[in-house]
Amino acid sequence: MGVPLFDTSTPLEGLRGEIREAIDRVLDSERYILGPEVSAFEQEFSSYCGVSHAVGVANGTDAITIALRAMGVGPGDEVIVPSFTFYASAEAIPATGATPVFCDVDAETYCVTADTVRAALTPRTRAVLVVHLFGNLAPVAEIEALGVPVIEDAAQAAGSRSEAGRAGALGTVATFSFFPSKNLGCFGDGGMITTGDAEIAENCRTLRFHGSRDKVTYEQVGYNSRLDELQAAILRVQLPHLDVWADGRRRAGAHYADAGLGEIAGLPKAAGSSSPAWHLYVVRHPQVERLESALSAAGIGHKAYYRTPVHRQPPMRAWAQGAELPVTDHLAATHLAIPMSPVLSREQVDEVLAAARAAG
Ligand SMILES: *Cc1c(COP(=O)(O)O)cnc(C)c1O
């Protein structure tokens, strides 16, 4: 049969009518930029996360740059960031004038820890950008206890929660991406910044519109970075279903463990009290090429997302001098994403298992 790596269309099947109506509503309104849909979605998303402010922006990468600048990060500052992540987490930092400083991650949660962050702290550290990688939640409170503000890159963690709250409500500020394949995806690019700090929120609103509050006077060099009305309307239809989809992802992860995948490969471990809505289900295998070919032979989707970690990408080398990140290098060489979606069935999990067993 085969199992795809992810499935973004099945969860939307029953929502197509509502989505069409939402699109028509925007066409009828003739408001396409910063209108009622974006305001309503900002309200709905902030209350979902449990924070007081949300600011829609054009994508998850801009969200990080704008959030950092709104926190006051700029030239001369250092921002600690993991290297085992999507390139954009780090790329968004030099765009503020600040310097990325790479830190290592935990071998089983794939997230930064207070210890890996502490090893990268200097007197110039202005913020720590934690990545809630694959939907797992980095230990924000433990890192804040080191005395530095935390920004959450929650691009992969919509729907994840912990005892302390949801992704997006744990740090000083948080950023999301609504890229189509994320846990909450739109039909193009989109992003969001959440924060409990009214001043940071106001700064983000100004920065997303060319550094202007009134559209005639300009206070800062900003960006043209807005969430579209159309995308906001589409996201409003989906948000009420996010928790059900997140539960489907959790259930699929539990099926993998119950079915015995841990005998074949290293499984991702939920960090602390977190209940991850697995965005990707990423395992580790000492001879990962064997796992890759066994899965390919059975038509099972798989992908190594970060074979070359960010600190070894050429544009980052200048900032990665002397960075020793042994866990990152090991994970880069051994990780593999296997099928995960809100609708991954037990039968599909069994099919993945049967194929993986062939790798030994
Ligand atoms: C997707 C992603 C981003 C960037 O989001 P875009 O909307 O594609 O700009 C940033 N960080 C992480 C961890 C991501 O997965």
The ligand as a Gaussian input file, in Angstrom:
#p B3LYP/6-31G(d) Opt

LIG

0 1
 C        8.935000      26.425000       9.105000
 C        9.852000      26.914000      10.141000
 C       10.260000      28.254000      10.216000
 C        9.975000      29.260000       9.134000
 O        8.654000      29.431000       8.796000
 P        8.273000      30.048000       7.350000
 O        6.815000      30.338000       7.510000
 O        8.547000      28.979000       6.339000
 O        9.072000      31.264000       7.136000
 C       11.053000      28.649000      11.258000
 N       11.452000      27.786000      12.200000
 C       11.105000      26.483000      12.167000
 C       11.573000      25.575000      13.255000
 C       10.306000      25.993000      11.128000
 O        9.990000      24.699000      11.098000

